[in-house]
Amino acid sequence: MATVKQKLAAEKFAKDWEGKGYERGQSQTFWLMLLNKVFGVPDPDSFISFEDKVVLDHTSFIDGRIRETQVLIEQKSRDKNLKSPIRQSDGSMLTPFEQAKRYIINLPRSEHPRWVVLCNFQEFHVYDMEHPEIKEPEVILLKNLGKEYSRLQFLVDSENDRVSKEEDISLQAGELVGRIYDALLKQYHNPKDPHALKSLNMLCVRLVFCMYAEDAGIFPYASQFTDYLKAYRAEDAREALINLFKVLDTKIEERSPYLKDSLKEFPYVNGGLFEDEEIEIPMFTEDIMSLLLQNASSDFDWSGINPTIFGAVFESTLNQETRRSNGMHYTSIENIHKVIDPLFLDSLKEEADRIRNVSNKESRKKYFSDFRRKLGELRFLDPACGSGNFLTETYLSLRRLENEILKETFAGQMVFDVDGVINVHIDQFYGIELNDFAVNVAKTALWIAEFQMMKETEKIVQVDLDFLPLKSYTNIVEGNALR
């Protein structure tokens, strides 16, 4: 389902179900409509099952199950608090989550769910059973479903579907960038001038970063960039962006005390992304403003992009020669792994598995600590890195491996000393590339990958980690590897 269509469907669903919610009489209709209308499941009756029997010391029934995506649903009526104990038919007092867990332990292991969803027609409480160390659920309010429907995408997406969806979103993002590029190019006085083209490339990178940052939670609040730009007319947008880019590259303590409130709220980004104040920014038109604020912001969620794919698509979209030859070309994640898996990743995973099999807990912990340190000491070079998709996917793969180890090492413990928790960093990855624009795309893709992995680590160690300001890594450089 297209992003805009799904957003509108989610908003309509939330409005239609506002104030409703009788557990027995309406729960099945609620879920069938959600799956069909919002998530595009054509035959929801065969996708979800209701009232599956489970034998405890008495016979009970699971409200809903989606076997394909490993989801168990515990539904309550609108007046029930999802965190409060409720009297069960056997007289026991259990919270809805405790009730769900009681069902799970009485199911065959092969049928254990990955996800537990509690719902009372007003809220969805989502527990990821892969992360039992996380005690608090993710909460999605029905009234916010229009903005947050993607957080329930796991209901219909298996792992393969997730990768496919990320690819689709990344390709859509590439198409949007292409449209923005074309519209802005027409506004330059001399669109063939090398400085103008270089400026346009950097402007597109900055705009994409800002749109991703507001959707993914890097900026303090959702739609911060969009709201800022909306306050200006098209003829004033150029000056507004110049001011914003300068603020994003200025430390908080060094900013003017007379800044507008709308600018004060933006964080210090650093990383060199907004450093060059000499880039040429053209005048904006109403059409460009609509494209940015509506098509590329309100109607699109950048947080779902895959940095490996998007980096390549982004560079390919704006590469003049590629566009003339009619296509966006990139190496698929599957093909990247055909190279990196036998080269080093398989052996690292095998080493981690050997450590897992060490019976002594203290020895295993020490070996894992040494292994994490080893991961942080590895160095990778791509002498013709393009947009950095091999480097980005390698980084993601190592961080996922590191996160698996962190999960086993800390096993639900809150980590108070976060220094040294993450050993794999993007400064371990080196690239050389002739195209200056591809260099900037590669850096941005790695930053996005770093942020996504940091959010995964936060779930494991149960501590907020600082992503900004970005580090000014110079390991992806413009140059000729043959010289």
Secondary structure per residue as TSV (DSSP state, phi and psi in degrees):
chain	resnum	aa	ss	phi	psi
A	1	M	-	360.0	132.9
A	2	A	-	-61.5	149.8
A	3	T	H	-56.4	-48.5
A	4	V	H	-64.0	-44.7
A	5	K	H	-62.0	-41.1
A	6	Q	H	-67.8	-39.2
A	7	K	H	-60.7	-46.2
A	8	L	H	-65.1	-39.2
A	9	A	H	-64.2	-39.5
A	10	A	H	-66.1	-40.9
A	11	E	H	-63.2	-42.2
A	12	K	H	-66.2	-41.6
A	13	F	H	-60.0	-45.6
A	14	A	H	-61.5	-40.7
A	15	K	H	-68.1	-41.9
A	16	D	H	-63.4	-32.1
A	17	W	T	-99.8	5.6
A	18	E	T	-61.6	126.1
A	19	G	T	80.6	-1.6
A	20	K	-	-99.8	165.7
A	21	G	-	146.3	70.4
A	22	Y	-	-103.5	121.1
A	23	E	H	-52.5	-57.4
A	24	R	H	-75.6	-36.7
A	25	G	H	-83.1	-23.6
A	26	Q	H	-126.7	-7.9
A	27	S	H	-64.1	-41.9
A	28	Q	H	-66.8	-41.7
A	29	T	H	-60.9	-41.1
A	30	F	H	-56.9	-50.4
A	31	W	H	-72.7	-37.4
A	32	L	H	-64.0	-41.1
A	33	M	H	-68.4	-40.8
A	34	L	I	-59.4	-47.7
A	35	L	I	-67.1	-39.2
A	36	N	I	-80.0	-51.9
A	37	K	I	-77.4	-37.8
A	38	V	I	-94.2	-41.3
A	39	F	T	-106.6	4.9
A	40	G	-	70.4	22.5
A	41	V	-	-74.3	116.7
A	42	P	S	-67.9	-34.5
A	43	D	-	-129.1	75.1
A	44	P	H	-63.5	-26.2
A	45	D	H	-61.2	-31.9
A	46	S	H	-92.6	-8.2
A	47	F	H	-90.4	-36.0
A	48	I	-	-119.0	143.9
A	49	S	E	-115.8	149.7
A	50	F	E	-121.9	150.1
A	51	E	E	57.2	42.5
A	52	D	E	-67.9	134.4
A	53	K	E	-75.2	137.2
A	54	V	E	-136.7	134.1
A	55	V	E	-97.5	115.1
A	56	L	S	-100.6	-131.2
A	57	D	S	-86.3	2.0
A	58	H	S	-148.9	171.0
A	59	T	E	-86.5	129.4
A	60	S	E	-130.3	179.0
A	61	F	E	-137.6	134.2
A	62	I	E	-83.8	129.6
A	63	D	E	-59.4	-45.0
A	64	G	E	-157.1	145.4
A	65	R	E	-141.5	138.3
A	66	I	E	-119.7	98.5
A	67	R	T	-67.0	-37.2
A	68	E	T	-60.4	-35.6
A	69	T	T	-112.3	11.5
A	70	Q	T	59.4	55.3
A	71	V	E	-118.8	133.2
A	72	L	E	-116.7	132.9
A	73	I	E	-115.9	130.5
A	74	E	E	-116.0	111.3
A	75	Q	E	-102.9	136.4
A	76	K	-	-127.1	164.7
A	77	S	-	-76.9	168.5
A	78	R	T	-61.4	-27.9
A	79	D	T	-87.9	1.6
A	80	K	-	-93.3	135.8
A	81	N	-	-82.8	124.8
A	82	L	T	-72.9	-7.5
A	83	K	T	-109.3	-1.3
A	84	S	S	-97.9	145.2
A	85	P	-	-63.7	144.1
A	86	I	E	-128.4	137.7
A	87	R	E	-68.4	129.8
A	88	Q	-	-91.8	171.5
A	89	S	T	-64.1	-23.4
A	90	D	T	-92.2	5.9
A	91	G	S	93.6	-12.0
A	92	S	-	-74.2	157.1
A	93	M	E	-108.9	114.8
A	94	L	E	-133.5	143.4
A	95	T	-	-71.8	160.5
A	96	P	H	-55.7	-36.0
A	97	F	H	-69.5	-40.6
A	98	E	H	-63.0	-36.8
A	99	Q	H	-62.9	-44.1
A	100	A	H	-63.3	-42.0
A	101	K	H	-65.4	-32.9
A	102	R	H	-65.8	-37.7
A	103	Y	H	-62.8	-43.9
A	104	I	H	-60.7	-44.7
A	105	I	H	-68.7	-13.1
A	106	N	T	-102.9	9.8
A	107	L	S	-100.1	153.1
A	108	P	-	-57.1	145.1
A	109	R	G	-55.1	-36.1
A	110	S	G	-65.8	-15.2
A	111	E	G	-105.6	7.2
A	112	H	-	-65.0	135.8
A	113	P	-	-79.7	152.9
A	114	R	S	-81.5	-34.2
A	115	W	E	-122.6	138.4
A	116	V	E	-117.1	126.4
A	117	V	E	-118.6	120.9
A	118	L	E	-99.6	141.1
A	119	C	E	-147.6	141.5
A	120	N	-	-129.9	29.4
A	121	F	S	72.5	-10.2
A	122	Q	S	-114.0	-31.1
A	123	E	E	-137.3	149.0
A	124	F	E	-113.4	123.9
A	125	H	E	-107.1	120.0
A	126	V	E	-111.9	124.4
A	127	Y	E	-112.9	126.8
A	128	D	E	-93.9	108.8
A	129	M	T	-72.7	-7.6
A	130	E	T	-74.0	-15.7
A	131	H	-	-125.7	68.0
A	132	P	T	-64.4	-16.6
A	133	E	T	-70.7	-17.9
A	134	I	-	-88.3	111.3
A	135	K	-	-81.7	-31.1
A	136	E	S	-95.4	138.8
A	137	P	-	-79.7	162.7
A	138	E	E	-78.3	135.8
A	139	V	E	-115.3	125.5
A	140	I	E	-118.6	122.2
A	141	L	E	-84.5	139.3
A	142	L	G	-56.6	-40.1
A	143	K	G	-65.5	-20.0
A	144	N	G	-100.5	10.1
A	145	L	H	-60.2	-32.0
A	146	G	H	-59.5	-31.8
A	147	K	H	-94.1	-26.4
A	148	E	H	-118.8	16.6
A	149	Y	G	-58.0	-30.2
A	150	S	G	-63.7	-21.9
A	151	R	G	-71.9	-13.0
A	152	L	G	-105.0	11.1
A	153	Q	G	-62.0	-24.7
A	154	F	G	-60.8	-19.7
A	155	L	G	-58.7	-32.0
A	156	V	T	-119.8	-8.3
A	157	D	-	-106.5	120.4
A	158	S	-	-79.8	178.8
A	159	E	H	-59.4	-43.9
A	160	N	H	-64.3	-39.5
A	161	D	H	-63.8	-37.6
A	162	R	H	-62.3	-45.4
A	163	V	H	-62.4	-41.9
A	164	S	H	-63.6	-40.3
A	165	K	H	-67.0	-41.1
A	166	E	H	-59.8	-38.8
A	167	E	H	-64.9	-44.3
A	168	D	H	-61.4	-45.4
A	169	I	H	-62.6	-41.1
A	170	S	H	-65.8	-37.8
A	171	L	H	-67.8	-40.3
A	172	Q	H	-61.8	-40.9
A	173	A	H	-61.8	-41.6
A	174	G	H	-60.8	-40.3
A	175	E	H	-64.9	-39.8
A	176	L	H	-62.4	-43.8
A	177	V	H	-61.5	-39.5
A	178	G	H	-60.4	-40.9
A	179	R	H	-67.4	-40.7
A	180	I	H	-63.2	-44.0
A	181	Y	H	-59.1	-49.5
A	182	D	H	-61.0	-42.1
A	183	A	H	-67.1	-40.8
A	184	L	H	-72.1	-36.1
A	185	L	H	-57.2	-37.7
A	186	K	T	-65.5	-19.3
A	187	Q	T	-87.1	-12.1
A	188	Y	S	-76.4	141.5
A	189	H	S	-62.6	-40.6
A	190	N	S	-129.0	87.2
A	191	P	T	-68.2	-6.8
A	192	K	T	-99.1	-5.5
A	193	D	-	-67.6	129.6
A	194	P	H	-56.0	-38.8
A	195	H	H	-66.2	-39.3
A	196	A	H	-63.9	-43.6
A	197	L	H	-65.9	-40.7
A	198	K	H	-65.2	-39.2
A	199	S	H	-64.3	-42.4
A	200	L	H	-63.3	-41.5
A	201	N	H	-58.3	-47.4
A	202	M	H	-67.1	-37.8
A	203	L	H	-60.3	-42.8
A	204	C	H	-63.7	-41.0
A	205	V	H	-60.8	-43.8
A	206	R	H	-65.6	-43.1
A	207	L	H	-62.6	-42.8
A	208	V	H	-63.2	-43.1
A	209	F	H	-59.6	-43.9
A	210	C	H	-64.6	-41.1
A	211	M	H	-69.3	-38.7
A	212	Y	H	-65.9	-42.4
A	213	A	H	-61.4	-37.4
A	214	E	H	-76.7	-30.7
A	215	D	H	-80.1	-33.8
A	216	A	H	-90.0	-10.8
A	217	G	T	96.3	13.5
A	218	I	S	-73.8	-43.0
A	219	F	S	-76.9	156.5
A	220	P	S	-56.4	-34.0
A	221	Y	S	-145.5	155.2
A	222	A	T	-61.8	142.0
A	223	S	T	68.3	18.2
A	224	Q	H	-62.3	-45.7
A	225	F	H	-66.6	-44.2
A	226	T	H	-61.4	-45.9
A	227	D	H	-61.8	-39.1
A	228	Y	H	-61.9	-48.0
A	229	L	H	-71.9	-30.7
A	230	K	H	-61.8	-25.7
A	231	A	T	-73.7	-5.6
A	232	Y	S	-116.3	146.6
A	233	R	-	-74.4	162.6
A	234	A	H	-56.1	-41.4
A	235	E	H	-69.8	-15.7
A	236	D	H	-103.0	-4.1
A	237	A	H	-65.3	-36.4
A	238	R	H	-58.3	-49.9
A	239	E	H	-64.7	-37.0
A	240	A	H	-62.7	-40.8
A	241	L	H	-69.8	-39.5
A	242	I	H	-58.1	-45.0
A	243	N	H	-65.4	-41.6
A	244	L	H	-65.2	-46.0
A	245	F	H	-61.3	-36.7
A	246	K	H	-66.1	-41.0
A	247	V	H	-64.9	-42.1
A	248	L	H	-64.1	-20.3
A	249	D	T	-103.0	10.6
A	250	T	S	-117.0	129.5
A	251	K	-	-59.5	148.6
A	252	I	G	-54.5	-45.2
A	253	E	G	-72.2	-13.5
A	254	E	G	-101.9	2.4
A	255	R	S	-81.0	155.4
A	256	S	-	-64.5	137.7
A	257	P	T	-70.6	-8.2
A	258	Y	T	-102.4	13.9
A	259	L	-	-61.6	148.5
A	260	K	-	-62.7	149.5
A	261	D	H	-57.5	-36.7
A	262	S	H	-64.4	-25.1
A	263	L	H	-90.7	-34.5
A	264	K	H	-57.8	-31.9
A	265	E	T	-74.0	-15.7
A	266	F	S	-76.6	142.9
A	267	P	-	-79.8	167.8
A	268	Y	-	-82.7	121.5
A	269	V	-	-94.1	-47.1
A	270	N	B	64.5	-154.4
A	271	G	T	77.6	-1.7
A	272	G	T	83.8	-5.2
A	273	L	T	-65.3	-35.4
A	274	F	T	-113.6	19.4
A	275	E	-	-73.5	-42.0
A	276	D	-	-76.7	109.8
A	277	E	T	-90.0	1.1
A	278	E	T	-93.7	-0.1
A	279	I	-	-67.5	145.1
A	280	E	-	-88.7	121.7
A	281	I	-	-113.3	123.4
A	282	P	-	-81.7	174.4
A	283	M	-	-71.6	146.3
A	284	F	-	-96.4	155.8
A	285	T	-	-113.8	170.4
A	286	E	H	-61.4	-37.8
A	287	D	H	-64.6	-40.1
A	288	I	H	-66.5	-41.0
A	289	M	H	-62.1	-42.3
A	290	S	H	-64.5	-41.6
A	291	L	I	-61.4	-43.8
A	292	L	I	-72.2	-48.9
A	293	L	I	-81.4	-29.3
A	294	Q	I	-101.9	-67.8
A	295	N	I	-61.3	-45.7
A	296	A	I	-93.7	-6.2
A	297	S	I	-122.4	-73.3
A	298	S	I	-61.2	-35.6
A	299	D	T	-94.3	3.5
A	300	F	-	-141.9	138.8
A	301	D	-	-108.1	107.3
A	302	W	G	-75.4	-15.8
A	303	S	G	-66.5	-17.6
A	304	G	G	-88.9	2.5
A	305	I	-	-72.8	151.2
A	306	N	-	-96.5	118.1
A	307	P	H	-62.4	-30.4
A	308	T	H	-63.9	-48.8
A	309	I	H	-72.9	-46.3
A	310	F	H	-63.8	-39.3
A	311	G	H	-55.8	-45.1
A	312	A	H	-69.5	-42.6
A	313	V	H	-65.3	-41.1
A	314	F	H	-57.6	-51.4
A	315	E	H	-64.7	-41.0
A	316	S	H	-66.3	-37.1
A	317	T	H	-61.7	-39.2
A	318	L	H	-99.6	0.9
A	319	N	-	-79.6	117.9
A	320	Q	H	-57.7	-43.7
A	321	E	H	-66.8	-41.7
A	322	T	H	-62.7	-42.0
A	323	R	H	-68.4	-35.2
A	324	R	H	-66.2	-32.2
A	325	S	T	-85.5	6.2
A	326	N	T	73.3	53.3
A	327	G	-	176.6	156.4
A	328	M	-	-103.6	119.1
A	329	H	-	-114.0	136.3
A	330	Y	-	-156.6	155.8
A	331	T	-	-83.1	126.2
A	332	S	-	-65.8	156.9
A	333	I	H	-60.0	-39.3
A	334	E	H	-58.6	-43.8
A	335	N	H	-72.5	-31.7
A	336	I	H	-61.2	-42.3
A	337	H	H	-70.3	-22.8
A	338	K	H	-64.9	-22.5
A	339	V	H	-93.1	-52.6
A	340	I	H	-78.4	-26.8
A	341	D	I	-63.3	-56.7
A	342	P	I	-70.2	-22.9
A	343	L	I	-71.0	-42.4
A	344	F	I	-156.7	-28.4
A	345	L	I	-69.5	-40.8
A	346	D	H	-59.4	-43.8
A	347	S	H	-67.2	-34.7
A	348	L	H	-66.9	-40.9
A	349	K	H	-65.7	-38.3
A	350	E	H	-64.9	-39.0
A	351	E	H	-63.6	-41.7
A	352	A	H	-63.0	-39.6
A	353	D	H	-64.0	-39.0
A	354	R	H	-63.2	-38.2
A	355	I	H	-67.1	-38.4
A	356	R	H	-59.2	-29.5
A	357	N	T	-85.0	-1.9
A	358	V	-	-70.5	124.5
A	359	S	-	-75.5	-35.7
A	360	N	-	-74.3	121.9
A	361	K	H	-61.8	-44.9
A	362	E	H	-67.3	-39.3
A	363	S	H	-65.2	-42.4
A	364	R	H	-61.5	-41.0
A	365	K	H	-63.0	-41.8
A	366	K	H	-65.6	-43.7
A	367	Y	H	-62.8	-39.2
A	368	F	H	-65.1	-39.5
A	369	S	H	-62.3	-43.7
A	370	D	H	-64.5	-38.7
A	371	F	H	-67.2	-41.2
A	372	R	H	-62.5	-39.2
A	373	R	H	-63.6	-39.0
A	374	K	H	-62.2	-42.9
A	375	L	H	-58.3	-37.6
A	376	G	H	-74.2	-12.8
A	377	E	H	-98.1	-6.5
A	378	L	-	-72.2	149.9
A	379	R	-	-130.8	142.7
A	380	F	E	-131.7	134.7
A	381	L	E	-127.0	130.0
A	382	D	E	-118.5	106.5
A	383	P	T	-75.6	-6.4
A	384	A	T	-141.2	68.4
A	385	C	-	-78.5	-13.5
A	386	G	T	56.1	-128.8
A	387	S	T	-87.7	9.0
A	388	G	-	83.0	21.3
A	389	N	H	-67.8	-34.1
A	390	F	H	-67.5	-42.7
A	391	L	H	-65.6	-42.4
A	392	T	H	-64.7	-45.6
A	393	E	H	-67.9	-33.9
A	394	T	H	-64.8	-44.8
A	395	Y	H	-58.6	-48.7
A	396	L	H	-59.1	-41.5
A	397	S	H	-65.5	-42.0
A	398	L	H	-68.7	-38.6
A	399	R	H	-68.3	-36.1
A	400	R	H	-63.8	-41.4
A	401	L	H	-63.3	-42.7
A	402	E	H	-62.9	-41.5
A	403	N	H	-64.2	-36.8
A	404	E	H	-60.1	-41.4
A	405	I	H	-69.2	-40.9
A	406	L	H	-60.6	-39.3
A	407	K	H	-61.2	-42.6
A	408	E	H	-75.1	-31.8
A	409	T	H	-71.9	-45.5
A	410	F	H	-95.2	-24.7
A	411	A	T	41.8	55.3
A	412	G	T	89.6	-3.4
A	413	Q	-	-79.9	140.6
A	414	M	-	-76.6	133.9
A	415	V	-	-97.4	119.8
A	416	F	S	-91.0	-32.9
A	417	D	-	-102.0	97.7
A	418	V	-	-85.9	-8.8
A	419	D	T	-63.3	126.7
A	420	G	T	86.0	-0.2
A	421	V	S	-64.9	-44.3
A	422	I	-	-98.3	119.8
A	423	N	-	-101.1	-26.8
A	424	V	-	-88.8	121.0
A	425	H	-	-128.4	159.1
A	426	I	G	-72.8	-11.0
A	427	D	G	-77.4	0.7
A	428	Q	G	-85.3	-4.4
A	429	F	E	-114.0	124.0
A	430	Y	E	-116.7	139.9
A	431	G	E	-145.7	147.2
A	432	I	E	-123.8	134.1
A	433	E	E	-151.3	136.5
A	434	L	S	-68.6	-37.7
A	435	N	-	-82.7	119.1
A	436	D	H	-62.6	-35.9
A	437	F	H	-67.3	-42.6
A	438	A	H	-60.2	-34.7
A	439	V	H	-60.5	-45.9
A	440	N	H	-67.4	-36.7
A	441	V	H	-64.7	-42.8
A	442	A	H	-61.0	-43.9
A	443	K	H	-61.5	-43.9
A	444	T	H	-65.7	-40.9
A	445	A	H	-61.1	-40.9
A	446	L	H	-67.2	-38.3
A	447	W	H	-62.8	-43.6
A	448	I	H	-62.9	-43.2
A	449	A	H	-61.2	-41.5
A	450	E	H	-61.3	-43.4
A	451	F	H	-63.9	-45.4
A	452	Q	H	-61.2	-42.3
A	453	M	H	-70.7	-33.2
A	454	M	H	-64.1	-37.8
A	455	K	H	-64.4	-36.4
A	456	E	H	-66.0	-40.3
A	457	T	H	-66.0	-37.3
A	458	E	H	-56.9	-39.5
A	459	K	H	-63.3	-34.6
A	460	I	H	-77.0	-47.5
A	461	V	H	-90.3	-6.7
A	462	Q	T	58.8	38.8
A	463	V	S	-139.5	140.6
A	464	D	-	-75.0	131.8
A	465	L	-	-110.6	146.1
A	466	D	-	-85.9	122.7
A	467	F	-	-94.5	-41.8
A	468	L	-	-95.7	151.6
A	469	P	S	-74.7	153.0
A	470	L	B	-64.3	153.5
A	471	K	-	-89.9	141.4
A	472	S	-	-84.7	73.1
A	473	Y	-	-77.0	137.0
A	474	T	-	-113.2	22.9
A	475	N	-	-82.0	-13.7
A	476	I	E	-102.9	110.9
A	477	V	E	-124.2	154.0
A	478	E	E	-85.2	125.6
A	479	G	S	174.4	176.6
A	480	N	-	-108.8	114.0
A	481	A	T	-67.3	-15.0
A	482	L	T	-89.7	-2.2
A	483	R	-	-110.7	360.0
